[in-house]
Amino acid sequence: MKKILIIDDEPLFCKVVREGLDTAKYEVSEAVDGVDGLKKVEEVNPDLILLDIMMPNLDGMGFLKQLNEKYGKGKIPVIITSNLSTITKISEGLALGVKGYIIKSNESIETIARTIDSILEQKPA
């Protein structure tokens, strides 16, 4: 079973994603900010991370920088899930090795699930 880590300070988004993913395929964990996310990466060893940008304590870009320092750029696939859609943030995320960028307000849970499936199918075992 693949492990998904959601790092987001919006409880409703986490709940929708958790309930929308196939529980036979995915084990879902959650973290409320980047600091908590770094701890959870150690604990659960996720196969993929869904990452918000705007969070307290340590934002998404700060989290990505620390994740890359510790594990190497792109080692753990990351999809940014945010309502920020500026080209600057998208470019910054891509430069830090993210595999996808989903605007939360524009996409359904089905699209998020398909994106996760697609990225995990491409990841070498």
Secondary structure as the mmCIF struct_conf table of DSSP 4:
data_model
#
loop_
_struct_conf.conf_type_id
_struct_conf.id
_struct_conf.beg_label_comp_id
_struct_conf.beg_label_asym_id
_struct_conf.beg_label_seq_id
_struct_conf.end_label_comp_id
_struct_conf.end_label_asym_id
_struct_conf.end_label_seq_id
STRN STRN1 LYS A 2 ILE A 7
BEND BEND1 ASP A 9 ASP A 9
HELX_RH_AL_P HELX_RH_AL_P1 PRO A 11 GLY A 20
BEND BEND2 LEU A 21 LEU A 21
TURN_TY1_P TURN_TY1_P1 THR A 23 LYS A 25
STRN STRN2 TYR A 26 ALA A 31
BEND BEND3 VAL A 32 ASP A 33
HELX_RH_AL_P HELX_RH_AL_P2 GLY A 34 VAL A 44
BEND BEND4 ASP A 47 ASP A 47
STRN STRN3 LEU A 48 LEU A 51
BEND BEND5 ILE A 53 MET A 54
BEND BEND6 PRO A 56 LEU A 58
HELX_RH_AL_P HELX_RH_AL_P3 GLY A 60 TYR A 71
TURN_TY1_P TURN_TY1_P2 LYS A 73 GLY A 74
BEND BEND7 LYS A 75 ILE A 76
STRN STRN4 VAL A 78 SER A 82
BEND BEND8 ASN A 83 ASN A 83
HELX_RH_AL_P HELX_RH_AL_P4 ILE A 87 ALA A 95
TURN_TY1_P TURN_TY1_P3 LEU A 96 GLY A 97
BEND BEND9 LYS A 99 LYS A 99
STRN STRN5 GLY A 100 ILE A 103
HELX_RH_3T_P HELX_RH_3T_P1 LYS A 104 ASN A 106
HELX_RH_AL_P HELX_RH_AL_P5 ILE A 109 GLN A 122
BEND BEND10 LYS A 123 LYS A 123
#
